[in-house]
Amino acid sequence: MGILVKHLQSNKIIYYLKGADVIMIDKVRKFYKSYVTDDCDSLAREGLRTLVIAQKVISHEFYEEWNQKLVAA
């Protein structure tokens, strides 16, 4: 599940995405995959569930194109 947020001070559009580690591992950059896997596995060994949250700054051009498609649908 994700949400788009506009940061009022910087005027950036940020996409936040959350999900289970097994789903999110394919969504994060290659550099972070081992970090996410190691931390989630460590927490699981302690009997804890995990929720991974990621963010991406979206360009205004990408957002406008996406929004036009959404309105048309």
C-alpha positions in Angstrom: 0.0 0.0 0.0 1.3 3.4 -0.9 0.5 7.1 -0.5 1.7 10.2 -2.3 2.5 13.2 -0.1 3.5 16.8 -1.1 6.1 18.3 1.2 5.0 21.9 1.6 8.3 23.4 2.5 10.4 21.7 -0.3 7.6 21.2 -2.8 8.7 17.7 -3.4 6.3 14.9 -4.1 7.2 11.8 -2.1 5.8 8.3 -2.6 5.7 6.2 0.6 5.2 2.4 0.3 4.8 -0.1 3.1 4.5 -3.9 3.1 5.8 -7.2 4.4 9.5 -7.8 4.0 9.0 -10.6 1.5 7.1 -8.3 -0.8 9.2 -5.2 -0.3 12.5 -6.9 -0.9 11.9 -6.7 -4.6 11.0 -3.0 -4.3 14.1 -1.7 -2.6 17.4 -0.8 -4.3 19.9 -3.6 -4.6 22.3 -1.9 -2.2 19.7 -2.1 0.6 18.4 -5.7 0.0 20.9 -7.4 2.3 20.3 -4.8 5.0 16.5 -5.3 4.9 16.9 -9.1 4.8 19.3 -9.3 7.7 17.3 -6.9 9.9 14.0 -8.6 9.2 15.5 -12.1 9.7 17.0 -10.9 13.0 13.7 -9.6 14.2 11.9 -12.7 13.1 14.2 -14.9 15.1 13.1 -12.9 18.2 9.5 -13.7 17.3 8.7 -10.2 16.0 6.8 -9.3 12.8 8.2 -6.6 10.5 6.7 -3.9 8.3 9.1 -2.3 5.7 8.6 1.3 4.7 10.2 2.8 1.7 10.1 6.2 0.0 10.8 7.7 -3.4 10.8 11.3 -4.6 8.6 11.6 -7.6 9.2 14.2 -10.3 6.5 16.7 -10.9 6.4 15.7 -14.6 5.9 12.0 -13.7 3.2 12.9 -11.2 1.3 15.1 -13.8 1.4 12.2 -16.4 0.3 9.7 -13.8 -2.5 12.0 -12.6 -3.8 12.6 -16.1 -4.1 8.8 -16.6 -5.9 8.5 -13.2 -8.4 11.2 -14.0 -9.0 9.6 -17.5 -9.7 6.2 -15.9 
